[in-house]
Amino acid sequence: MSKILRRGYYKLLLCTVLGLIVSSSVAAQQSKLSGAVSDTNGNPIPGVSIQVKGSMLGTITDMDGKYALSVEGNTQSVIVYSFIGMQSQEVVWTNQTTIDVVLLDEVHGLNEVLVVGYGTQEKKDITGAVALVGAEELESRPNTQLGSLIQGRAAGVRVASSSGKPSQGLSIRVRGTNSVTAGSEPLYVIDGIPTSDTRSINPADVETITVLKDASSAAIYGSQGANGVVLITTKKGTTGKPTVTFDAYTGFSEVWNTLHVLNGEQYRDLMTEMGQSTDWNKYNKNTDWQNEIFQRGASQNYQLSMSGKSDQTSYYVSGGWVQQKGAVRSSEMDRANFKINLDQEVNDWLSVGTRIAYTKYRDVDVNDNNAVNQGGVLTGALNTPSVIGIYNEDGTFTSNPFQNWENPVASTDGSEREYNSERFLGNMYVKIQFLKDFNFKSNFGVDNSNGVYDYFLDPYRTSYGRAKTGIGTNNTDRSSYWMTENILSFNKKIGNHNIEALAGNVIQKYLWENAYITTENFSSDGITTTNGGSIISSAGNTKAEKSNVSYLSRLNYGFADKYLITANFRADASSVFGEDNRWGYFPSFSTGWRISQESFMQDISFLNDLKIRAGWGIVGNDQIRNYAHYGTVGSNNYPIGGSLMPGTYPQTMDNKSLKWEESEQTNIGLDINVFNGRIQFVADAYLRKTRDLLLDAPLPTSTGYTSALQNIGNLENKGLEFSLNTTNIDKEIKWTSGFNISFNRNEVTNLVVKSLPMGNVAGRGEAILLEEGQPLGTLYGYVWGGVDPETGNAYYLDSNGESTFNPTADDRTVIGNANPDFFYGFSNTLSYKGIGLNIFFEGAHGNDMLNATRIDSEGMIDPKNQLATVNNRWREPGDVTDIPRASWANTDNSRISTRFIEDASYLRLKTVSLSYDLPQSLLSKINLSNVRIYATGENLLTFTNYSGFDPEVNAFGGSNTMQGIDYGTYPQTRNYIFGLNVTF
């Protein structure tokens, strides 16, 4: 054989061998693997994620729990099987062609990851008092307000709906009211950006809500965490395949309760009895003013989102629009939202991301919490006599036959009043991983909003508009906020030791601006902007700034997964305080002992987790007016030489010693998880003492000032919280329940001044008392004795317990407590073959309400129409009744007293939601992932003895001190919602 032939032969042989080796290798890399996945009962599990660890290869199980996968790896590849709610399992593949896997139920609750301050922790490692409202609970009911999603869901967190109007925000109190003058709202942190306004946040974008309740968990936020912290995390992409979701619903609302008032004949009799007469032939209408003011409200909501995730990129994009027409005439709200969440892993050590939200908001408010002669719509619906119609013959609004008090439709239809705002909320972050165990994250966020309020009073149809020939107001406000934070963190596991530490710096800057102008004397109603008025009646412009600088640190240590320690320290400087007291220092410490991990507990098979927690910490509060430590000046015009000259005057006294309010809190907690998480129980006991209360306290008149902001007192909150979550049935029918109940006692423990009556209501004097030894929200007035059968006059009990018809101011005393003895929530969720049912109750017990609406509507002192209860009034000597006689222009029979104090306890069927998921066998034919139709009812039933429109209101909104007062307040409404959710 020639050399050439031999070389050709050898090459052919070599190529053949190499080809066989390569083909053998390729065959090995393309081996087929199949099998089935089931649970411990042998039931197949569809949708299980199956992934070759460290590669892009993966699949999911079909409806029968079966799968097929091409494995392109060596014989040591690891296959990962995972499914939500079950323990993930890893199997080493050794060239098998079939692997069947049985997944065990996850111990529910232990491995949940909770967002905490500047990081995350598994629930089993938490040592503070933290409540989680998860995605499943958030999706159980459609809602337009973020606060409503928390109501009744978290122990120790009370969400107060001071009004039912569409534009009304919600007031949240975490473990009671914590201040007198300073703010008591918790800090809201949305994707790392602190804020105080949640009305413009789209609930459809929210993934989870975590509430940091005690000082040991909230102290990482220092001065801003005194009232608790609500951490809001929005959604992000989680699946490789892009997911598009469309959600739409429509609904209507109505006032669930109306009150009986005097008809025309009864009103005429009452006026005649009080010595008033008129030509009643002119007043022969029969108008039901509650029917005119209350209407069937309507709502519609549309949300569209797209999300997805690849190896390096996670994204979530959404847009939505919601519109509400309120159940009270003319009230409206609509909001448009746009949201982008983006996370990008640039390489194995660098990640960047952004959260951007834009909101366009509009509302039309109604005048409530005022008397009919002040334009109050709700009081007008009760106090306007039915004998008049809506309009006079000339098209103007009618008035009371005896006073120029226009009917309530004049307040709803006689003026244009619209508020519009735009808000941009966003941040960008850079995260760097280095030296294996270190992370550095730099975050920059902004929150900018611009609002415009326009008002125009009709110059023809309304009486005040005619007197002023029209009134126009334009009010613009702008707020700007930016923050930058730089956090260095360390996370290391060494044997049985888990160590996590972080340190960082936060800088924040706020800016507020406001400008307004009011003009009068309009030539017509054709031009409603302020340039149409020829007289400038008032104008003004203000600006304010505030800045904070903070340094923070935290150490988490765990040994053997059973001994847990957390320590925080934060130092804050706030510009609202003087240089001597600008810095506040806020330490906290908490520890946990997972007794269930001890060797002596291992034989208790049903016990999955038993943990005792204890924590202590100090947090601060600087939510007071800007420049509070300065002596400020006011401006005025003074007549000098026959003309007005501008000038200034001392307005407030300076206080260089003004310093932080501080709250010291101790917490003891118990966590129990048994039967694989089917029963979870959490109990907490706490004591929170707030010292150096910031309060505008009276000063001697000799100082030249009436009051000054001072640190003058102490306040205490103590309470118990219990939460129980159970999985009652976990088979083809699944039934879960959740119950929480909270007890809180509030007390002013020290006050420099003896007592401070405050809050004039219904022209009858103060209704609230701030006094040492009493809680905030203490109702104040006279003790009602009854009605004298001989004279028909009311009598009261004086300070000695004796009857008197003429009590003095010193006879006033504590007559009620607006704080509930306890509040609670109870939910049940059932599902069966695509049918879902959620029933949620919420309630409060033991809280008193001053029904000040009755003072106007049962007082019988002027020409207001009255409630039908006054038909039982005293009319002649010998009448025995609890309603005194009518007495024109005399308030003696209708003083603020125990007569108008009512039990405002209630139990409310807050939500009932019924849903149906179309079967997958049908959806797979039309390439849809999920289709759900649902119907939801809100506030369907209310069980209460309260006689007013609604027991869940407060005329003074979220006031710390002015609580438990109903004075023509917009009530909660009953809502019916029908919706559709489609996922592509």
Summary of the structure (lengths in Angstrom):
residues: 984
radius of gyration: 33.3
end to end distance: 69.5
largest distance: 144.6
contacts: 3450
relative contact order: 0.11
helix: 14%
strand: 51%
